[in-house]
Amino acid sequence: MIKTALIISLLLVAAIRAADESQAQTIRYRDEMKPDGSYSWEFGTSNGIDAQETGVGGVQAAGSVSYTAPDGTPIQLQYTADENGYRPTGAHLPTSPPIPDYILKALAYIEAHPFKRIQLKK
């Protein structure tokens, strides 16, 4: 009985310690800025977080982040940001459902039959 209690308490301490990420340390870091405004940076931490990004300041950026979620799921996120906005990709991100056929047909009909503007008298 005492051995079982000791083993359980050791497992709980190990789990709590593993969940405490406040003790994580940066194990890799690089930051580079060039005179033309381009830059790149990357870092890695002892708890498995890795990130990197390259870009041109205020114009565009592309990068990735990887880590393990609290439930143990590995997360891989890639992204691009430019004049078209921020576009992340990753298997963990939700996706929209496909557009139903009747909506696609309606949109095709509307495109083929444009609405003629009605000019109201002033």
Contact map, one row per residue, 1 for C-alpha under 8 A:
11111000000000000000000000000000000000000000000000000000000000000000000000000000000000000000000000000000000000000000000000
11111100000000000000000000000000000000000000000000000000000000000000000000000000000000000000000000000000000000000000000000
11111110000000000000000000000000000000000000000000000000000000000000000000000000000000000000000000000000000000000000000000
11111111000000000000000000000000000000000000000000000000000000000000000000000000000000000000000000000000000000000000000000
11111111100000000000000000000000000000000000000000000000000000000000000000000000000000000000000000000000000000000000000000
01111111110000000000000000000000000000000000000000000000000000000000000000000000000000000000000000000000000000000000000000
00111111111000000000000000000000000000000000000000000000000000000000000000000000000000000000000000000000000000000000000000
00011111111100000000000000000000000000000000000000000000000000000000000000000000000000000000000000000000000000000000000000
00001111111110000000000000000000000000000000000000000000000000000000000000000000000000000000000000000000000000000000000000
00000111111111000000000000000000000000000000000000000000000000000000000000000000000000000000000000000000000000000000000000
00000011111111100000000000000000000000000000000000000000000000000000000000000000000000000000000000000000000000000000000000
00000001111111110000000000000000000000000000000000000000000000000000000000000000000000000000000000000000000000000000000000
00000000111111111000000000000000000000000000000000000000000000000000000000000000000000000000000000000000000000000000000000
00000000011111111100000000000000000000000000000000000000000000000000000000000000000000000000000000000000000000000000000000
00000000001111111110000000000000000000000000000000000000000000000000000000000000000000000000000000000000000000000000000000
00000000000111111111000000000000000000000000000000000000000000000000000000000000000000000000000000000000000000000000000000
00000000000011111111000000000000000000000000000000000000000000000000000000000000000000000000000000000000000000000000000000
00000000000001111111100000000000000000000000000000000000000000000000000000000000000000000000000000000000000000000000000000
00000000000000111111100000000000000000000000000000000000000000000000000000000000000000000000000000000000000000000000000000
00000000000000011111111000000000000000000000000000000000000000000000000000000000000000000000000000000000000000000000000000
00000000000000000111111100000000000000000000001000000000000000000000000000000000000000000000000000000000000000000000000000
00000000000000000001111100000000000000000000000000000000000000000000000000000000000000000000000000000000000000000000000000
00000000000000000001111110000000000000000000000000000000000000000000000000000000000000000000000000000000000000000000000000
00000000000000000000111111000000000000000000111000000000000000000000000000000000000000000000000000000000000000000000000000
00000000000000000000001111100000000000000000111000000000000000000000000000000000000000000000000000000000000000000000000000
00000000000000000000000111111000000000000011110000000000000000000000000000000000000000000000000000000000000000000000000000
00000000000000000000000011111000000000000011110000000000000000000000000000000000000000000000000000000000000000000000000000
00000000000000000000000001111100000000000111100000000000000000000000000000000000000000000000000000000000000000000000000000
00000000000000000000000001111110000000001111000000000000000000000000000000000000000000000000000000000000000000000000000000
00000000000000000000000000011111000000011110000000000000000000000000000000000000000000000000000000000000000000000000000000
00000000000000000000000000001111100000111100000000000000000000000000000000000000000000000000000000000000000000000000000000
00000000000000000000000000000111110000111000000000000000000000000000000000000000000000000000000000000000000000000000000000
00000000000000000000000000000011111011110000000000000000000000000000000000000000000000000000000000000000000000000000000000
00000000000000000000000000000001111111100000000000000000000000000000000000000000000000000000000000000000000000000000000000
00000000000000000000000000000000111111000000000000000000000000000000000000000000000000000000000000000000000000000000000000
00000000000000000000000000000000011111000000000000000000000000000000000000000000000000000000000000000000000000000000000000
00000000000000000000000000000000111111100000000000000001100000000000000000000000000000000000000000000000000000000000000000
00000000000000000000000000000000111111110000000000000111100000000000000000000000000000000000000000000000000000000000000000
00000000000000000000000000000011110011111000000000000111100000000000000000000000000000000000000000000000000000000000000000
00000000000000000000000000000111100001111100000000011110000000000000000000000000000000000000000000000000000000000000000000
00000000000000000000000000001111000000111110000000011100000000000000000000000000000000000000000000000000000000000000000000
00000000000000000000000000011110000000011111000001111000000000000000000000000000000000000000000000000000000000000000000000
00000000000000000000000001111100000000001111100001110000000000000000000000000000000000000000000000000000000000000000000000
00000000000000000000000001111000000000000111110111100000000000000000000000000000000000000000000000000000000000000000000000
00000000000000000000000111110000000000000011111111000000000000000000000000000000000000000000000000000000000000000000000000
00000000000000000000000111100000000000000001111110000000000000000000000000000000000000000000000000000000000000000000000000
00000000000000000000100110000000000000000000111110000000000000000000000000000000000000000000000000000000000000000000000000
00000000000000000000000000000000000000000001111111000000000000000111000000000000000000000000000000000000000000000000000000
00000000000000000000000000000000000000000001111111100000000000001111000000000000000000000000000000000000000000000000000000
00000000000000000000000000000000000000000111100111110000000000001110000000000000000000000000000000000000000000000000000000
00000000000000000000000000000000000000000111000011111000000000111100000000000000000000000000000000000000000000000000000000
00000000000000000000000000000000000000011110000001111100000000111000000000000000000000000000000000000000000000000000000000
00000000000000000000000000000000000000011100000000111110000011110000000000000000000000000000000000000000000000000000000000
00000000000000000000000000000000000001111000000000011111000011100000000000000000000000000000000000000000000000000000000000
00000000000000000000000000000000000001110000000000001111101111000000000000000000000000000000000000000000000000000000000000
00000000000000000000000000000000000011100000000000000111111110000000000000000000000000000000000000000000000000000000000000
00000000000000000000000000000000000011100000000000000011111110000000000000000000000000000000000000000000000000000000000000
00000000000000000000000000000000000000000000000000000001111100000000000000000000000000000000000000000000000000000000000000
00000000000000000000000000000000000000000000000000000011111110000000000000000000011000000000000000000000000000000000000000
00000000000000000000000000000000000000000000000000000011111111000000000000000001111000000000000000000000000000000000000000
00000000000000000000000000000000000000000000000000001111101111100000000000000001110000000000000000000000000000000000000000
00000000000000000000000000000000000000000000000000001110000111110000000000000111100000000000000000000000000000000000000000
00000000000000000000000000000000000000000000000000111100000011111000000000000111000000000000000000000000000000000000000000
00000000000000000000000000000000000000000000000000111000000001111100000000011110000000000000000000000000000000000000000000
00000000000000000000000000000000000000000000000011110000000000111110000000111100000000000000000000000000000000000000000000
00000000000000000000000000000000000000000000000111100000000000011111000001111000000000000000000000000000000000000000000000
00000000000000000000000000000000000000000000000111000000000000001111100001110000000000000000000000000000000000000000000000
00000000000000000000000000000000000000000000000110000000000000000111111111100000000000000000000000000000000000000000000000
00000000000000000000000000000000000000000000000000000000000000000011111111100000000000000000000000000000000000000000000000
00000000000000000000000000000000000000000000000000000000000000000001111110000000000000000000000000000000000000000000000000
00000000000000000000000000000000000000000000000000000000000000000001111110000000000000000000000000000000000000000000000000
00000000000000000000000000000000000000000000000000000000000000000001111111000000000000000000000000000000000000000000000000
00000000000000000000000000000000000000000000000000000000000000000001111111100000000000000000000000000000000000000000000000
00000000000000000000000000000000000000000000000000000000000000000111100111110000000000000000000000000000000000000000000000
00000000000000000000000000000000000000000000000000000000000000001111100011111000000000000111000000000000000000000000000000
00000000000000000000000000000000000000000000000000000000000000011110000001111100000000000111000000000000000000000000000000
00000000000000000000000000000000000000000000000000000000000000011100000000111110000000011110000000000000000000000000000000
00000000000000000000000000000000000000000000000000000000000001111000000000011111000000011100000000000000000000000000000000
00000000000000000000000000000000000000000000000000000000000001110000000000001111100001111000000000000000000000000000000000
00000000000000000000000000000000000000000000000000000000000111100000000000000111110011110000000000000000000000000000000000
00000000000000000000000000000000000000000000000000000000000111000000000000000011111111100000000000000000000000000000000000
00000000000000000000000000000000000000000000000000000000001110000000000000000001111111000000000000000000000000000000000000
00000000000000000000000000000000000000000000000000000000001100000000000000000000111110000000000000000000000000000000000000
00000000000000000000000000000000000000000000000000000000000000000000000000000000111111000000000000000000000000000000000000
00000000000000000000000000000000000000000000000000000000000000000000000000000001111111100000000000000000000000000000000000
00000000000000000000000000000000000000000000000000000000000000000000000000000011110111110000000000000000000000000000000000
00000000000000000000000000000000000000000000000000000000000000000000000000000011100011111000000000000000000000000000000000
00000000000000000000000000000000000000000000000000000000000000000000000000001111000001111100000000000000000000000000000000
00000000000000000000000000000000000000000000000000000000000000000000000000001110000000111110100000000000000000000000000000
00000000000000000000000000000000000000000000000000000000000000000000000000111100000000011111100000000000000000000000000000
00000000000000000000000000000000000000000000000000000000000000000000000000111000000000001111100000000000000000000000000000
00000000000000000000000000000000000000000000000000000000000000000000000000110000000000000111110000000000000000000000000000
00000000000000000000000000000000000000000000000000000000000000000000000000000000000000001111111000000000000000000000000000
00000000000000000000000000000000000000000000000000000000000000000000000000000000000000000001111100000000000000000000000000
00000000000000000000000000000000000000000000000000000000000000000000000000000000000000000000111110000000000000000000000000
00000000000000000000000000000000000000000000000000000000000000000000000000000000000000000000011111000000000000000000000000
00000000000000000000000000000000000000000000000000000000000000000000000000000000000000000000001111100000000000000000000000
00000000000000000000000000000000000000000000000000000000000000000000000000000000000000000000000111110000000000000000000000
00000000000000000000000000000000000000000000000000000000000000000000000000000000000000000000000011111011000000000000000000
00000000000000000000000000000000000000000000000000000000000000000000000000000000000000000000000001111111000000000000000000
00000000000000000000000000000000000000000000000000000000000000000000000000000000000000000000000000111111100000000000000000
00000000000000000000000000000000000000000000000000000000000000000000000000000000000000000000000000011111110000000000000000
00000000000000000000000000000000000000000000000000000000000000000000000000000000000000000000000000111111111000000000000000
00000000000000000000000000000000000000000000000000000000000000000000000000000000000000000000000000111111111100000000000000
00000000000000000000000000000000000000000000000000000000000000000000000000000000000000000000000000001111111110000000000000
00000000000000000000000000000000000000000000000000000000000000000000000000000000000000000000000000000111111111000000000000
00000000000000000000000000000000000000000000000000000000000000000000000000000000000000000000000000000011111111100000000000
00000000000000000000000000000000000000000000000000000000000000000000000000000000000000000000000000000001111111110000000000
00000000000000000000000000000000000000000000000000000000000000000000000000000000000000000000000000000000111111111000000000
00000000000000000000000000000000000000000000000000000000000000000000000000000000000000000000000000000000011111111110000000
00000000000000000000000000000000000000000000000000000000000000000000000000000000000000000000000000000000001111111100000000
00000000000000000000000000000000000000000000000000000000000000000000000000000000000000000000000000000000000111111100000000
00000000000000000000000000000000000000000000000000000000000000000000000000000000000000000000000000000000000011111110000000
00000000000000000000000000000000000000000000000000000000000000000000000000000000000000000000000000000000000001111111000000
00000000000000000000000000000000000000000000000000000000000000000000000000000000000000000000000000000000000001001111100000
00000000000000000000000000000000000000000000000000000000000000000000000000000000000000000000000000000000000000000111110000
00000000000000000000000000000000000000000000000000000000000000000000000000000000000000000000000000000000000000000011111000
00000000000000000000000000000000000000000000000000000000000000000000000000000000000000000000000000000000000000000001111100
00000000000000000000000000000000000000000000000000000000000000000000000000000000000000000000000000000000000000000000111110
00000000000000000000000000000000000000000000000000000000000000000000000000000000000000000000000000000000000000000000011111
00000000000000000000000000000000000000000000000000000000000000000000000000000000000000000000000000000000000000000000001111
00000000000000000000000000000000000000000000000000000000000000000000000000000000000000000000000000000000000000000000000111
